[in-house]
Amino acid sequence: MVLVLKAFCCGGGGQASRTWSNLFLKFAASVQPSSSEEWSVLEFLGSWYHSTIVATLRQDVNSDARLDNTTMAAVTVPTLPYFCDPGELPGPLPSLDEIVAADQTFPGNSDYGYQRVALVREKFVVKYGVSPWVSENEGHALLLLAKYPSIPVPRLYAMYREGDRLFLIMEFKEGTQLSTVWDGLSEHDKLDITSQLRNIFTQVRKIPSPGVFSNVAGGPLRHRFFMSAEPTPQINGPFQNEMDFSMAMAIRSRKNWESNGYKPWTSEFLERHLPTALAGHNSVFTHDDIQRKNILVSMDVASADNRNPDESGRKWRVMAVLDWENAGWYPSYWEYAAAFVDFVWDDDWPEKFERIVDPCPLEAGLLRFVRQDLDY
């Protein structure tokens, strides 16, 4: 049963913190059902999780009263349901029944009904599920990025709710996840791909900022360091300045330690030093989850004279950057540091990543210490 729950807790895109996983595992240890009861208990746990914890994390923009005029001037938030101009569609939008019945799904999805990503008619990718696994924030990010056609992202065709599930209907982008081909690439191909990605993220970082630190449309941040069991603006944001942004991680740390009955030694260190050590950075638009699995590439074969293209005419092209659900306005060091804290260091990706986003080693090293404190 514990193994089943570990799989459950690690689902949903890897954003659920270990705090919630530990709650599940402790509960499972106290229940100890027979193997024939595991799935029914799992379903019960899912309902319990959704009603007691996930519900408190519902911080979608439409229900967020903290949006201010400055932020709203930078991003126009659509009223749900949202549908694009019919002339932009590659065909009729899929029906709800068609979406649910789709048997083509993408790897890494949650198997427990909290998130699913389906391919419909080879034209539409539909991501749907409950918060926090599926969020309006991703739709808002795609609408913002659509204003910059040179940034390769899926087009958002529709976003609406059915009950407690949010549906995002997006453009299907053909390609292969960079993670599946990386080990077989030549050094030349790796450098060419990272050069393309650097150009893409340079454009992303030039998107005019509203000057705050928030999700795409001015609400709470979605990175796990800023999540709390109950909505807490001092932890979740939005933040008007970088000092409050940095202090939020220290406050989150203190609440974690005190709730477990421990002296918050590390929290006091973070309170003393984060606001000054992590200071002086501009607010920039940030993906917040640059991983190889979120990058689609495709092989182009061409030759100068269009005859018998050989190996020299082969070129990998970045087709799309996916999974913008955690995107928002973060300090300029965050894109690098947020990736750095989760590097495994078992291949050359950390080194190549520095060619995509300028390294910020001091900020990244400090944030890795924050990760140790908040994730364990």
N, C-alpha and C positions, 0 to 999 in steps of 0.2 A: 504493500500500500504506500509506503514511504517513497518508493521509486516512482510510482504512478504520480504522486503529488509533486515530486521534484520535476517531473516532465511538465506538469500543469503550471507550476510556478515559474518555469523558465520560458513559457510560451508567450505569445503576444508581442513578438518583436524584440524581446530581451530587455524591455524597459521597466518591467516590474522589479522593484528593489528587493534585495535580500531580506529586508525587514518583513515584507509581506510573505515571502517564502517561508521564513522561520515561523510565522504565525500558523501557516498551513501545516507545517511539519509537526509542530507541537500538538496541534489539534488532532492530527492523524494518529500520533502516538497514543493519545488518550482514548481514541475510538477503537482501534485495532479490529476492524471488521474481517469477516472471512473473505476469501478471494471472490466468492460469488457475489458479494455485496459491494465490491470495490467501486464499480461504476455508479451505482446509486448513491453511495456516500460522496463520491467525487462530484456528482451533480448537485448534491446538497451543499457541499463546500463551495462550489461555484456560486450558487445562489446567495449563500452567506457572505462570500467575499464581495459580490456585487452590491448587496444591500447595505453592508456595514462599512466597506472601505472604498470601493470603486465609486459609489454614489457620491462620496465626499470629494472625490477628485474631479467631478464634473465641473469644468471651468471653461466651457465653450464660450465664445465671444458673445453669442446672442443673449446669454443670461448674466453677463459680467457687467456690473454697474460701475466698474472702476475705469471704464474707457474715458479718456479725456479728449478734448477738442484737438490738441496738438497731434496726438497719435492718429485720430480719425481722419485728420486732414491728409495724412500720408497714405493711408490704406482705406479704400472704400469697401466696407463689409456688406456683402449681399444679404438680403433677407431670405431665409429658407422658406420654401424650396427654391433652389437656384437651377435654372436651365439656360444653356447657352443659346445663341441664335440658331434656329433649326438649319440654316444654310451651312453651318460649320460642321454638321454631323455627317459621318460616313455612312449613315443608314439610320433607320428608326431606333430610338433608344430601346434597350431590352426591357421587357416587363419584369415585375418582381418574381413571377413564377419561373421565367426563363433564367433569371440570375441564380435563384436558389437551386434550380435543377442542373446548372452547369457542372460538368464533370471534369473540366480542365482547370486545375488550380496551380498555384505557384508554390515552390518549396519554401519552408520556413513559416508557414501559416500555423495558427493555433488550431488544434484538433478538437477544441472543446466548445466551439461556438461563439467565442468572444471576438474572434476576427477571422475573416476569410477573404481571400483574394482570388477571384475567378476570371477566366477568359471566356468571353461570350462572342460567338460568331467570328472569331479571329479579328474582331474590330474593337472591342471594348474590354478594358480591364475594370472590374468592379471590386472595390474594397469595401467591405461592410462589416459591421459589428458594433459592440458597445464601447463606451468610454471606459478607460482611457486608451484602449487599443486602437480605436478609430476616432479621429478628431476632426472637427471643422477646420482646425488650424492648418491641416495639410491642404484642404481645398483653398483656403485663403492664400496659402503660399503659392499654389499653382496659378491662381488668378493674378497675383502680383507678378510672378515670373513671366506670365504670358505677354506682358508689356515689353519684354526684352527677347525678341525672337531668336537671337543668336545664342541664348542659353537653352540647351536642349533638355526640355522637361516634357512630360505628357501634358496634353491639353485636358482641362477639366470640362466635361460636357454637362454634368449635372451633380447636384448635391442635395439630398433631402433625407428626411427621417420617416421611418415606419416603426411606430412604437418606440422602443428604447434603442433601436438600431439606426445608425447613421450609414447612408449609402453614398459612396463617391464613385461616379462613373467617369472613367478616364480613357484617354487615347491609348491604344495598344502600340507600344514601341517594340519593334523587332530588335533582337540582339541577344548576346550571351553575357551572363554575369562575368565581370572581370575576375572574380574570385575563382571561377572554374578553369580559366585559361592562363592565369598569371604564371604558374610554375613552369609552363612550357614556352613562355615568351623569351625571345632573345633580348639581350641588353638594349639593342637598338629599338626594338618594339616597345619595351618598357619606358624608355626615355621619351619616345614619341607620344605615347599615351599620356604620360604625366605632363608633357608639354601642353597637350590639348586640354587636360584638366586644369592646369594652371591658368590658361586663358579663360576657361569657363568661370572658375571661381574668382578670378580677378574682376570679371564683369559682375558677378554676384555681389562682391564687396563694394562695388561702386554704386549700387542702388541707393538713392538718397535715403538717409536715416531720419526718423522723427526725433532722434536724440535721447530716447528712453531705452530701457532694457526690459523687453517684454516679448510675448509671442507676436505672431505676424501682425495682428490687428490691435495690439495694445493690451492684451490680457495677461494672465499668469504664464510664466515660463513652463515648458513641458519637460525639460531635462530632469532626470531623476534626483539630482542634487537639490532641486527646489520643490519636491513633492512632500506633502505631509498628510497624515491621517485625517486631519480636519483642515478645511480651508483657512489658511493663515497668511494674510497679505505680506507680513514681514518675511515670510519664507518663500511664498509662491510668486510674489510680485503682482503687478508690474513695478519697476523701480525707476525713479526719476533721476537717479545718479548712481555712479559706480560704487560709491561707498556703501550704499544700502544693498546693492547687488552682492558685494563681497560679504557684508555682514550677515546676509541671509543664510549663507552656508554655515557660519558659526552658530547662528540661532538654531538652525536645524540640528546641528551636532549637539548643542546643549540640551535640547528637548529629548533627543534620543537617549543620551546618557542618563538624564534625570528620571526619565520614565522607566528606566531599568534599575534605578536605585544606586547608580554609580556616581562618584565624584567626576564632574566634567573637566578633567585636567586638559585634555586636548582642545576642548571647546574654548577654554579660557585662553589657550595659546592662539587659537584662530581669531578670537575676539580682539586680542592685542595686536595681531600682526596682519591679518588679511586686508583690512581697509587701507593700510598704507603700502603693503607689498604689492597688492593688486590694484593699482591706481594709475590714472593718466592714460586710459585707453578709450578710444572712441567707440560709439555704438555702430556696429556694422551688421548687415544682413548675413546670417549664418545658417548653414545647413544643419549642423550639430550632430551629424551621424555619417560622416564620410567613411564608408567602408567599401571594399571591393565588390561585395555582393549588391551594393546599391548603385553600381555603375554598369551600364550596358554597353558592350562594344560589338563591333561587327567587322568582318574582313572585307575590304574592298580589293578587287583585283582589276588592275588597269595597266596599260602600257602606253608609252609615248606614241607609238604608231598604230595602236589598236590591233596588233597582230601577235598571236601567241604570247600572251603575257607570261612572264616567268617569275621566279621568286622575288626579283628586284622590284616587280610591280605590285607586290602584295603590301597592303597597308591596313593597319587596324584603325578604326574610326570610332570615337566615342559617340554613341547614339543617344544616350539619355542618362540623366542623373535622377534616381528615384528616391522615394520615401522621405518626403519633406515634412513629416508630421511633427517633428520637434523643432522645426525652423523658427527663427525669430531674430530679434535684435539683441545681440550679445556684445561684450567687449571684444576688441579686435584680436586678442590673443586666444579667444575661446575655441575657434575652429581647430587650431592646432592642438591646444591643450586638452580639449575634450576627447580628441582621438588618441592622443599620447597616453592618457591614463588607462586606456584599454588595450594598448599594444601588447601583443604576445611575445614579440622579439624572437620569432623562430624562422624568419626569412628577411628579405631585403625591403619589405613594404615600409617599415618605419623610416628607412633612409630615403626611399623614393618619395614618401609623403612630403618630405621637406622641399621637394621640387614642385609640389602642388600648392602648398600653403607655407609662407615664411615661418620658420621655426621660432618658437618663443620658449626656449628651454627653462628659463628661470620660473616663469609663470606655470609651465607644464609640470615642472618638478614639484612645485608647491601644491598644485591641484591634484597630483598623484597622492600626496599626503592626505588631502581632503577626501579623496576617494577611499583610502584605507579606513578613514574614520567613519564615513557615512555609509559605506557599502557593507561593512562587517559588524 
